[in-house]
Amino acid sequence: MTNGPQETGRDETMRSVVELAQELVRQPSRGGADDYGPVLGVLEDWLTARKVPHRRLHDNVGALVGLLVEVAGDRPGLWWTLDACVDTAPYGDTTRWSFHPTSAQVRDGWLLGRGAADSKLAAAMYCHIAADLAARPHDFGGGLAVLLDVDEHTGNFGGARAYLADPQAVRPAGVIIGYPGMDEVVVGGRGLWRATIGVHAQSGHSGSSRTVTSAITRATHLVGLLNAAKLPGPDSTSGFPLGPKLTVTAFHGGEGFSVTPDRVDINVDVRTTPTFDTYDAETLVRTAVAELDAALPAPVPTQVAEVAAWPAFRLEEDEQPAAALLSTARAAGLDVRAKTAGPSNIGNLLAGHGIPATAGFGVPYEGLHGIDERASLAELPDVYAIHQKAVADLLSQS
């Protein structure tokens, strides 16, 4: 039996999605390491050939940080955004890979290479959804934006920040972030408060007869205070399933053997919740610092410098865009659960701007950020159809 027109069209779309994803994987785009022009050029050529409106995004110093696709309907209404990064994690030790990180081969039903899972396949999928809508603007109101970020794996989220700061861009009613994984839709995440701490002391010779409390000794004492700090557990009344967490993530200071150092720098990462927010995190750290300076005085007070602060967020399952994605996936027979994640994501950045977001519904994967990254293609038709239907449902509300 031959395929009917609908099946043939679907198969052609899937082939096109995979081909575009392969072209993207072939372009090295490691965050903070590679030139992003070539990978964005692949997308620009594809979008231009299909007359899909798009433009480059730059940060406040002019660096290229993303590509923004904008498809407007013929009627007024809400705008929604699909977001996928096209920069990637580093390769790591390439001698441990069983294929080259830019292979882009399809083998045994898997797309191979760095970025295949996170998130070049999603980027290709979202471009096709946008192209489909661009061909029929009379069918919907409002609009769809596709944000293709190339400053995500650096942790800067430069594309998202440029999008939010762009006076020409329509503010979206919600964002769907195209991270991989088919079992969950991430509807929330802990926030974060990050700071660097400068711990000072008087320098001296390690062999001196005079006892000197070095910055390493003081910093070690501070780490002990931070690790001993009492953090609350999850608060069942808030509906948020995770508790806060504090981690000392870096400790730098000293050189050689003969000098007791006069400064050590510490990085502290605190994951926050609705009932233990960034104010509470900063208060906890500054209290420990004050205790250190009282117990082990130094010529210069210990300095705390905030690096980043994002709020925790969580959508209810009946809030958009979570409702559209979850209901469409479940209607397709998938057992998909809503998840509040421990790590933060762009959803936290968006939450700080009052924009609801979901993340983490895509194809199954292996080796994300690790060796032999790959994305499964067997589930691609279902994942594509669910995103396409969710977007249609959102636009129908406009």
Buried (B, 14 or more C-beta within 10 A) or exposed (E): EEEEEEEEEBEEBBEBBBBBBBBBBBBBBBBEEBEBEEBBBBBBEBBEEBEBBBBBBBBEEEBBBBBBBBBBBEBEBBBBBBBBBBBBBBBBEEEEBEBBBBBBBBEEEBBBBBBBBBBBBBBBBBBBBBBBBBEEBEBBBBBBBBBBBBBBBBEBBBBBBBBBEBEEBBBBBBBBBBBBBBEBBBBBBBBBBBBBBBBBBBBBEEEEEEEBBBBBBBBBBBBEBBEEEEBEEBBEEEEBBBBBBBEBEEBEBBEEEEEBBBBBBBBBBBBBBBBBBBEBBBEBBBEBBEEBBEEBEBEBBBBBEEEBBBBBBBBEEEBBBBBBBBBBBEEEEBEBEBBBBEEBBBBBBBBBEEBBBBBBBBBBBBBBEEBBBBBBBEBBBBBBBBBBBBBBBBBEEB
